[in-house]
């Protein structure tokens, strides 16, 4: 498995402040291993002004994607960080709740049903090639918007300290066969934070 370069690796992204594009990848998942790596580009939005006080930010740090074991689903994993680099006072408050939205074009998905959380324990499906989901993540709703897009919501309820990370892996039902070369928009917000919204656009092979 080729590891995704993080913000502190040579040649890697510096996405913790949302200012520099990062690189994810879309691959085909067979059994418990990712194979046939294909590049997907993730672009971060510009950072907002410095936050006030001891408030962190729920920042999208990386996103990996591919087909799931069930090839009717797109599979993806998102890592987020409580980024304290813009806070004026340390330590920052823990992020105790948050949401991630993932927006597809309507033509790129199948029936509009909520995402399926992977690797979170309990009745969650086990997908060995995806990072483990923190068990505090749950699937929210799926909404067909009036502009030809569909938005899926993922909900976080835990305790994420400054510079802590959390991962959510999930599947989204697609058409048969799945489309390629599609654009997906991902956003995240957390509380308590300074109101910063982290956003990336990812091209899934």
N, C-alpha and C positions, 0 to 999 in steps of 0.2 A: 504494500500500500504506500503510495507516495503521499507524504504528509503535506498538509496545507501550511504554507509559510505564515507564521504569525507576525505580530508587530515588532517583535524583538529579534528576529532572525535576519541574517544578512540577505539583502535583496527582497525581504518580505515587505508586507504592507505596514503602513502606519495609520491604521484606521481607528485607533482608540479615540482620537479627537474628531473623527469623521471627516478628515481633510484630504486624505490621500486614497486613490483607488486601490482596491485589493483584488486578489484573484482567487476565485473558487474553481470548482470543476464539476462537470456532470459526467457520471460514469454509469456503466451497466452493472447492477448488483446481481451476482450469482452466488447463491448459498450465503456464505458469511464473508465474502471478500468483494471489494471493489475491483473492477477490471476495466480495460480499455479506456484509460483516462482521456477526457476531452475537456478543453479549457472552457470555463464560463467566466465572464468578466463581471465583477461587482464594482459599482461606482458609488462612492460615498458623497453625500451632500456636504457643502461647506459648513464648518463649525459655526455655532452661534457665539455670541459674546460670552465672556466669562460669567460663571454663575455667581450668585451671592451666597455668602455663608458656607456652611458645611453641607452642601448639596452635591450629590454625584449625578451621573448621567447613565441611562440604560442604553448602552451603545452596541449596535450590531458590529461584531468583530470579524466574523467570517460566516460564510454559507457554503455548504457542499450540497450537491444535488445529483440525482440520477434516477433510473427506474428502480422500483422496489423488487423484491422477490416476486410479488404479484405484479406482473408487467402492465396491469391496468392502472397502476398508481405511479405518479411522480413521487420520488422519495427525496427528502431534504433534511438537513441538520443545520441549525443556526446556533452560533455561540455568541453570547452577549456578556458585556462587562459593565460593572458599576465603575465608571471612569471618573476619578477624582481630580484629574489634572487641571480642570477649570475652576475648581472650588477655591475660595479665598481663605478658608479655614479647614484645617484637618484635625482629626479624622472626619470623613463625611458620614452622613447618616446612611443606614442600611436602606437599600431599595427593598420594600416589602410587598409591592404589587407592581404588575406591569402587563402590557399587552404587546403582542406582535401581530401585525397584519401582513398577509401575503396576498397580492392581487395579480390575478391572471386575466388574460383576455378570455371572454366567454367561449370563443371558438376553440380554446386550448384545454378545456376541461369537459368532463362528462356531466353526469347528474350533479346538481348543486347540493352536496352533503358536507357536513363538517369534516375537517381533517381528522386523521387517525393518529393518535400519539403512539410512538414506538419506544420500546426499551425503557419504560417507566415503571415496570413491575406490575403486579396484580394481573389483570386481564389484558394488559397492553401487549401487543404482538412483539416478539423478539426478532430484531433485525440486526444480525451480527456485524454487518459492515458499517453501521451507523453509530456515532457516538452515543453513549448512554444519556438518556433524558433525565434531568432532575425530576424526582417524583412530584414536585409541586406544580408542574405544568399540566394544564388540561386544555382540551379543545373547546373553543367557543363556537359561535355560529358560522355559517357560510351564507353570504348574501349576494344575490345577483343584482348588480347596480344598474342604473338606468343608462349608463354610458357604454354598455357592451363589455363590462368587466365583471369579475366575480372576486369578492374579498373573503378570505378565510382568517379567522381570529384565533390566536393562541394566547392563553391566559396564565400569568405567573403569579403565585402567592407563596412567598417564602421569606428569606432574609439574606440579602446579598450585600456583604460589606464592601467598602472601598477597595477597588482593584480585584474584587472577586469575580468569578465567571460562572455562568450557568448555560446549559445546553438543552435544546429541545430538538428532538428528531421526530419526523412526522411524515405521513403519506397523504397525498391528495388525489382523488379519483380523476383520471383523465379520459380522453376519448380512446377508442380502439381503432388503429394503433395510436400510441402517444405521439404527439407532435414534437418536432425538434426546431431549434433556432427560435425559441419563444422568449419573450421578455417578461420578467416577473418583477414587480415592485414590492419591496419589503420595508416596513417601518416598525419602529419600537418606541414606546414611551413607558416611563416608570414613575413610581411615587414612593417616597417624596423625592422629587428632583426639581430642577430649575425650569421645567417646561420644555426642555430641549427634545426635539424629535429626531431620532436617527433614521436615515433612509438610504436604501441602496436599490439600484436596478441591476438585476442579474439576468444574463442570457443563458438559458439552459440549452445547450448544444443545438 
